[in-house]
Amino acid sequence: MFLWGISPLLFGQGCLPEGITFSTQAQIDNFQSDYPGCFEIEGDVTITGNDITDLNGLSVLTAINGAFIIDENPELEDLNGLGNLTTLGSNLFLFKNNALISLSGLQNINTVSGDIDISDNDNLKSLEGFNNLQSVQGSFLIFQNDSLSDISALGNLTSVGTHLGLNSNPAVQSLDGLSNLATIGGGLGLYYMQGLTSFSGLESLQTIGDFLAITYNFNLITTEGFSSLQSIGGDLAINYNTLLETIDGFDNLVTVGGKLQVLDNPVMENVDGLSQLQSLGDEIHFWSNHELQNVEALSKLTSINGQLYFRENGSLTSLKGLENINPETINKLIIFANASLSDCDVASICEYLANPSGTIQIGGNEEGCKTEAQVLAACLTGVDVESAESEVLFYPNPASNYITIFKSGSEPGKRIRIYDLAGKEKISQEIDEDWLDISPLQTGIYIIEFSVNQHLVRQKLIKK
């Protein structure tokens, strides 16, 4: 019994497990007669040919389960003819199709099971055709499409399984087309995007599973756009952005699983947008940011698990902001050639110098931070809360188990208190002798407080 009037598209049939390559327009035009009933191709499909201008001969295709490669078709302007294609079971590659203007024809694709790579399509102006794309389970790379200006067709994209890369697409001036993107399983690379001045459009992005690289974007002024981002699994690298004035927009970023690397952003003055950052999985690395004034916004950072590296940041005067880093998470200290840097005696650095676990290189900075000895001396400098007429000294310093106390103008029974650098009281004791047992203290730097003649004097103590 025959069912007249029912479209053959209702009868899907797998075919061509070995795949197929179309190299002429005639092969595409004759596909339905050469392969009758072939609606779902099991293998790879490659389209590459100098005379291919339209894909209407492939209009019966509903699925390609292998890779789909559209490569070097100099006369192909669009992908119309693929309108019934709903399933891509592997990768989609579009390379060097220099007449291609849009991706019109792919409007029924909502998921790509593999990677998407759109590269070197010189006249591609928009991603129109990807309007219903919601998920890319592999990586998504958009690379070196010189005329591409409009990515608004990606407005329904919510997730990328591995890496998302936007690289060398100079005409793209807005990322508003990514306004619904919430998760990237791998890294996000933003390289050589010379039309961007900010990253507005990424406000829905909450998680990046690997790195975030913002590099060689020569017209970027601000990193504004990452207001919902809470964690980065790998490195955060912000490098070689000539006009970048400030690192901002990371209002909810708490954790970076790798290093914080900030290199050669010549007009960047601060990192105020990182004020919520609490932990790094690797080093801090600031190099050659000539106008960087301060890093005070990093005051919530408590752990880095790597080296602390500051070099050739010519306007930086202080390392205030790094004081809350646990010194046990620092394994190397490099503070070198920061011409204006004089204030290095923050708590984390002082405690690391008292008990170093790795290399120390301090030099070429301003007075106060020119040598390790200068920084250590600054760490030990006493601070008078009130001007005391009497002198109170103790030795040795550093000390291991006991300190001997000289008291001038004090009376028996006066109390001595010792605090850690977080302000927590560790010892509070009235002394009648001239010595104090400090053996219960862990290795580190402490504040010892004396009350003498109704004046309060504090000095720093290094416990070995």
C-alpha positions in Angstrom: 0.0 0.0 0.0 1.4 3.4 -1.0 0.9 6.6 1.0 0.6 9.3 -1.6 1.4 12.9 -0.7 3.7 12.2 2.2 7.1 13.9 1.9 10.1 11.5 1.5 11.7 13.6 4.3 9.6 11.6 6.8 11.5 8.4 6.0 15.0 9.0 7.3 17.7 6.6 6.1 21.4 6.5 7.1 23.8 6.3 4.3 27.4 6.9 3.2 29.2 5.7 6.3 32.5 6.3 4.5 31.5 9.9 4.0 31.5 12.0 0.8 33.4 14.9 -0.8 31.6 17.4 -3.1 34.2 19.1 -5.4 31.9 20.4 -8.2 28.5 22.0 -8.5 27.3 19.1 -10.6 28.0 16.6 -7.8 25.8 18.7 -5.5 23.0 19.1 -8.1 23.0 15.3 -8.8 23.1 14.2 -5.1 19.5 13.2 -4.8 19.5 11.2 -8.0 22.9 9.6 -7.3 21.9 8.7 -3.7 18.2 8.4 -3.6 16.7 8.2 -0.1 19.9 9.4 1.5 18.8 11.9 4.2 21.2 11.1 7.0 24.9 10.9 6.1 26.8 8.7 8.6 30.3 9.8 7.7 32.2 13.0 7.1 30.9 15.5 4.5 33.4 17.9 2.7 32.4 20.6 0.3 35.3 22.2 -1.6 35.2 23.3 -5.2 35.9 26.3 -7.3 32.6 26.3 -9.1 30.2 25.6 -6.2 27.7 28.4 -5.9 24.6 26.9 -4.1 23.8 23.9 -2.0 20.1 23.4 -2.9 20.9 19.9 -4.1 21.5 18.9 -0.5 18.1 20.1 0.7 17.0 16.6 1.6 19.7 16.2 4.3 18.5 16.2 7.9 21.6 14.9 9.6 25.4 14.7 9.2 26.8 12.4 11.9 30.5 12.9 10.9 32.4 16.1 10.5 30.9 18.7 8.1 33.7 20.7 6.4 33.0 23.6 4.0 36.4 24.6 2.8 37.8 26.9 0.0 34.7 27.5 -2.0 35.5 30.9 -3.6 32.0 31.4 -5.2 29.8 30.2 -2.4 27.8 33.2 -0.9 25.5 31.4 1.6 24.5 28.0 2.9 20.9 28.1 1.7 19.9 24.6 0.7 20.8 23.2 4.2 17.5 24.4 5.7 16.4 20.8 6.6 19.6 20.0 8.4 18.8 19.6 12.1 21.6 17.4 13.4 25.4 17.8 13.4 26.9 14.9 15.2 30.5 16.0 15.1 32.5 19.1 14.0 31.5 22.0 11.7 34.4 23.7 10.0 34.1 26.7 7.6 37.4 27.7 6.2 38.5 30.2 3.5 35.2 30.6 1.8 35.9 34.1 0.5 32.5 34.9 -1.0 30.5 33.7 2.0 28.5 36.6 3.4 26.4 34.8 6.1 25.6 31.3 7.4 22.0 31.5 6.2 20.8 27.9 5.8 21.8 26.6 9.2 18.8 28.1 11.0 17.5 24.7 12.2 20.7 23.7 14.0 20.4 24.2 17.8 23.2 21.9 19.0 26.6 21.0 17.6 28.0 17.8 19.2 31.6 18.6 18.3 33.6 21.8 17.5 32.8 24.8 15.4 35.6 26.6 13.6 34.8 29.6 11.4 38.1 30.9 10.1 39.5 33.0 7.3 36.3 33.8 5.5 37.2 37.2 4.2 33.8 38.5 3.3 31.7 36.9 6.0 29.7 39.8 7.5 27.4 38.1 10.0 26.6 34.8 11.7 23.0 35.0 10.5 21.9 31.4 10.3 23.0 30.5 13.8 19.9 32.2 15.3 18.7 29.0 16.9 22.1 27.7 18.1 21.9 27.0 21.8 24.8 24.7 22.6 28.2 23.8 21.3 29.5 20.7 23.1 33.1 21.1 21.9 35.0 24.3 21.2 33.8 27.3 19.3 36.5 29.3 17.4 35.8 32.4 15.3 39.2 33.4 13.8 40.4 36.0 11.3 37.2 36.9 9.5 38.1 40.4 8.4 34.7 41.6 7.5 32.7 40.0 10.3 30.9 42.8 12.2 27.7 41.2 13.5 27.5 38.2 15.8 24.0 39.0 17.1 22.7 35.7 15.7 24.3 34.0 18.6 21.7 35.4 21.0 20.3 32.0 21.9 23.7 30.4 22.7 23.9 29.5 26.4 26.8 27.1 26.7 30.1 26.1 25.1 31.5 22.8 26.2 35.2 23.5 25.9 36.9 26.6 24.6 35.4 29.8 23.1 37.9 31.8 21.0 37.4 35.2 19.4 40.6 36.0 17.6 41.4 38.6 15.0 38.0 39.7 13.9 38.7 43.4 13.7 35.2 44.6 12.6 33.4 43.2 15.6 32.5 46.1 17.8 30.1 44.5 20.3 29.7 41.2 22.0 26.0 41.8 22.6 25.2 38.7 20.6 26.6 36.6 23.5 24.1 38.1 26.0 22.7 34.7 27.0 26.0 32.8 27.3 26.2 31.5 30.9 28.9 28.8 30.9 32.1 27.9 29.1 33.5 24.6 30.1 37.0 25.4 28.9 38.8 28.6 28.3 37.7 32.0 26.8 40.3 33.6 24.6 39.8 37.2 23.4 42.8 38.1 21.1 43.4 40.9 18.6 39.8 42.1 18.7 40.6 45.6 17.6 37.0 46.8 17.3 36.2 46.2 21.0 36.5 48.9 23.6 34.8 46.8 26.3 33.3 43.3 26.8 29.7 44.5 27.2 27.4 41.6 26.3 29.0 39.0 28.5 27.0 39.9 31.6 25.3 36.5 31.8 28.6 34.6 31.9 28.9 32.9 35.3 31.6 30.2 34.9 34.7 29.7 32.8 36.1 26.2 33.4 39.7 27.0 32.3 41.6 30.2 31.3 40.4 33.7 30.5 42.9 35.4 28.2 42.4 39.1 27.3 45.4 39.8 25.1 46.5 42.2 22.3 43.2 44.1 22.1 44.7 47.4 21.2 41.6 49.6 21.5 40.2 48.0 24.6 39.6 50.7 27.3 37.8 48.7 30.0 37.2 45.0 30.9 33.7 45.9 31.9 31.2 43.1 31.0 32.1 40.2 33.4 29.7 41.3 36.2 28.2 37.8 36.8 31.5 35.9 36.5 32.2 34.0 39.8 35.0 31.6 39.0 37.7 31.0 36.4 39.2 27.5 36.5 42.6 28.4 35.0 44.7 31.5 34.5 43.4 35.0 34.3 45.7 36.8 31.8 45.3 40.4 30.9 48.2 41.3 28.6 49.4 43.8 26.0 46.2 45.9 25.8 47.6 49.3 24.8 44.7 51.5 25.8 43.3 49.6 28.8 42.8 52.1 31.6 41.6 49.8 34.4 40.7 46.3 35.2 37.1 46.5 36.2 33.8 44.7 35.7 34.7 41.6 37.7 32.3 42.4 40.5 31.6 38.9 41.6 34.8 37.1 40.7 36.0 35.2 43.9 38.2 32.4 42.6 40.9 32.0 39.9 42.2 28.5 39.7 45.5 29.4 38.0 47.7 32.5 38.0 46.8 36.2 37.8 49.0 37.6 35.0 49.0 41.3 34.1 51.6 42.2 31.6 52.5 45.3 29.6 49.3 47.3 29.8 51.0 50.7 29.5 48.2 53.0 30.7 46.4 50.8 33.2 46.3 52.6 36.6 44.6 50.1 38.9 42.9 46.7 39.3 39.9 47.9 41.2 37.5 45.4 39.5 39.2 42.5 41.3 38.1 43.7 44.7 36.2 40.5 45.5 39.0 38.1 44.5 39.9 35.8 47.4 42.1 33.0 46.1 44.4 32.0 43.2 45.7 28.6 42.3 49.0 29.9 41.1 51.2 33.0 41.1 50.6 36.8 40.9 52.6 38.2 38.0 52.6 42.0 37.3 55.2 43.1 34.7 55.7 46.3 32.8 52.4 48.1 33.6 54.0 51.6 33.6 51.1 53.6 34.9 49.9 51.1 37.6 49.4 53.2 40.8 48.3 50.6 43.3 47.0 47.1 43.9 44.9 48.0 46.9 41.9 46.2 45.4 43.5 42.8 46.1 43.1 43.2 49.9 40.6 40.2 50.1 43.1 37.9 48.4 44.3 35.3 51.0 46.0 32.6 48.9 48.1 32.4 45.8 50.0 29.1 45.8 52.9 30.4 43.7 55.3 33.2 43.3 54.7 36.9 44.0 56.2 38.7 41.1 56.3 42.5 40.5 58.7 43.9 37.9 59.1 47.1 36.0 55.8 48.7 37.1 57.3 52.2 37.1 54.5 54.2 38.9 53.7 51.6 41.6 54.6 53.1 45.0 53.2 50.5 47.4 52.3 46.8 47.7 49.5 47.7 50.1 46.6 45.3 49.2 48.7 42.2 49.4 48.9 42.1 53.2 46.3 39.3 53.7 47.9 36.7 51.6 48.9 33.7 53.6 52.8 33.7 53.4 52.8 29.9 53.4 51.2 30.0 50.0 54.1 32.1 48.5 57.0 30.0 47.2 59.1 32.8 45.5 59.3 36.5 45.9 60.5 38.7 43.0 60.2 42.5 43.5 62.5 44.1 40.9 63.0 47.3 38.9 59.8 49.1 40.1 61.4 52.6 40.1 58.9 54.3 42.4 58.2 51.4 44.8 59.2 52.2 48.4 56.6 50.5 50.5 57.0 46.8 50.5 56.7 45.9 54.2 53.2 44.5 54.0 52.4 41.7 56.4 52.5 38.8 53.8 55.9 39.9 52.6 57.3 40.5 56.0 56.2 37.1 57.2 57.6 35.4 54.1 61.0 37.1 54.6 61.0 35.9 58.2 60.5 32.3 57.1 61.2 32.0 53.3 60.3 28.8 51.4 61.9 29.8 48.1 63.9 32.4 46.1 64.0 36.0 47.1 65.0 38.7 44.6 64.5 42.3 45.7 66.3 45.1 43.9 66.1 48.2 41.6 63.2 49.7 43.5 63.0 53.0 45.4 64.6 53.5 48.8 62.9 51.4 51.4 62.5 48.5 49.0 65.9 48.4 47.2 67.1 45.3 49.0 65.9 42.5 51.1 67.6 44.0 54.1 65.8 47.3 53.6 62.4 45.6 53.4 63.2 43.5 56.5 64.3 46.6 58.4 61.1 48.3 57.5 59.2 45.2 58.7 61.0 45.6 62.1 60.6 49.4 62.5 58.7 50.3 65.7 55.5 52.3 65.6 54.9 54.6 68.6 51.2 54.9 69.3 52.0 57.9 71.5 55.3 59.5 72.0 56.8 57.7 75.0 59.4 59.4 77.1 60.9 56.0 78.2 62.6 53.5 75.9 61.5 49.9 75.8 63.7 47.4 74.0 63.9 43.7 73.8 66.4 41.2 72.3 67.1 39.1 70.4 65.0 39.9 67.4 64.5 37.6 65.6 64.1 35.2 68.5 63.2 31.5 68.9 62.1 30.8 72.5 62.7 33.8 74.9 63.2 37.5 74.6 64.9 39.7 77.2 63.2 42.9 78.0 64.8 46.2 79.1 62.3 48.4 80.9 63.1 52.1 81.6 60.4 54.0 83.5 58.2 51.0 83.8 56.9 49.3 87.0 56.7 45.7 88.0 53.5 43.9 87.0 53.1 45.8 83.7 51.3 43.8 81.0 52.8 42.8 77.7 50.6 41.7 74.8 51.6 40.1 71.6 49.4 40.1 68.5 49.7 38.5 65.1 49.5 40.7 62.0 45.8 40.0 61.7 45.3 41.7 65.1 44.5 38.5 67.1 46.0 38.5 70.6 48.4 35.6 71.1 50.0 36.4 74.4 48.8 38.6 77.3 51.0 38.5 80.4 52.0 40.6 83.3 55.8 40.4 83.8 57.9 40.9 86.9 61.0 39.3 85.3 63.1 40.7 82.5 62.3 37.9 80.1 59.3 36.4 78.3 58.7 32.9 76.9 57.6 33.2 73.2 58.0 29.5 72.4 54.3 28.9 72.0 54.2 31.2 69.0 54.4 29.9 65.5 57.1 31.2 63.1 56.2 34.6 61.8 56.0 38.3 62.5 54.1 39.7 65.5 53.4 43.0 67.2 54.6 43.3 70.8 52.9 45.9 72.8 54.2 47.5 76.0 52.5 50.0 78.4 55.0 52.3 79.9 54.4 55.5 82.0 50.8 55.5 80.6 52.1 55.4 77.1 51.7 52.6 74.6 54.6 51.4 72.5 54.5 48.8 69.8 57.3 47.1 68.0 57.6 44.2 65.6 58.9 40.8 66.7 60.1 38.1 64.4 59.6 34.6 65.8 62.0 32.0 64.2 
